Amino acid sequence: MSAQLPTPDFQLLASTFATQAAVSLGQMDNPVTKKREVDLSQAKFAIDLLEVLQKKTAGNLDSEEEQFLEQCLYQLRLVYIDKSAKRK
């Protein structure tokens, strides 16, 4: 018996990229290594993908989706800037 998969929707798609960024920023355990690791280039890539998604969907999202994406980007950018500054 296979596991019940979530319904595909915009927030799930955005959450996928946000989770990848969070793992790369060391906010969550890497599911493969089970350790918290920081990989700023991978984090930037995932954040950049979210930005592409934001630009390409501009004007086509409902207010909840738009707010969700904006909040994800805001939080991830803050952590990315903080981690980048600490690496210098």
C-alpha positions in Angstrom: 0.0 0.0 0.0 1.4 3.4 -1.0 1.4 6.4 1.2 -1.2 9.1 0.7 0.4 11.9 -1.2 -0.6 15.5 -0.6 -2.7 17.4 -3.1 -0.4 19.2 -5.5 -0.9 23.0 -5.2 1.2 26.2 -5.4 2.1 26.2 -1.7 3.4 22.7 -1.9 5.6 23.6 -4.8 6.9 26.8 -3.1 7.4 24.8 0.1 9.6 22.3 -1.7 12.0 25.0 -2.7 11.8 26.7 0.7 12.6 23.4 2.4 15.6 22.9 0.2 16.8 26.4 1.1 16.2 25.8 4.8 18.2 22.5 4.7 21.0 24.3 2.8 21.0 27.1 5.4 21.4 24.6 8.2 17.9 25.3 9.6 16.9 21.6 9.2 18.7 18.3 9.2 19.9 17.2 5.8 17.6 14.1 5.1 20.5 12.1 3.6 23.2 12.9 6.2 20.9 13.5 9.2 23.1 16.5 10.0 22.7 20.3 9.9 24.9 21.6 7.2 25.4 25.0 5.6 25.8 25.2 1.8 25.3 28.8 0.8 25.5 28.2 -2.9 22.7 25.6 -2.7 20.7 27.9 -0.5 21.1 30.8 -2.9 20.0 28.5 -5.8 16.8 27.5 -4.0 16.0 31.1 -3.1 16.7 32.1 -6.7 14.3 29.5 -7.9 11.6 30.9 -5.5 12.3 34.3 -7.0 11.8 33.0 -10.5 8.6 31.4 -9.4 7.5 34.7 -7.9 8.3 36.7 -11.0 6.7 34.2 -13.4 3.5 33.9 -11.4 3.1 37.7 -10.6 -0.6 38.7 -11.0 -1.7 35.0 -11.2 -1.7 34.1 -7.5 -4.5 34.5 -5.0 -3.6 36.7 -2.0 -2.9 33.8 0.3 -0.4 32.2 -2.2 1.2 35.6 -2.8 1.6 36.3 0.9 3.0 32.7 1.5 5.6 33.1 -1.2 6.6 36.6 0.0 7.0 35.4 3.6 9.1 32.4 2.6 11.4 34.6 0.5 11.7 37.2 3.3 12.6 34.7 6.0 15.0 32.8 3.8 16.8 36.0 2.6 17.3 37.1 6.2 18.9 33.8 7.2 21.0 33.8 4.0 22.3 37.3 4.7 23.1 36.4 8.3 24.9 33.2 7.4 26.8 34.9 4.6 27.9 37.7 6.9 29.2 35.1 9.5 31.2 33.3 6.8 33.3 36.4 5.9 
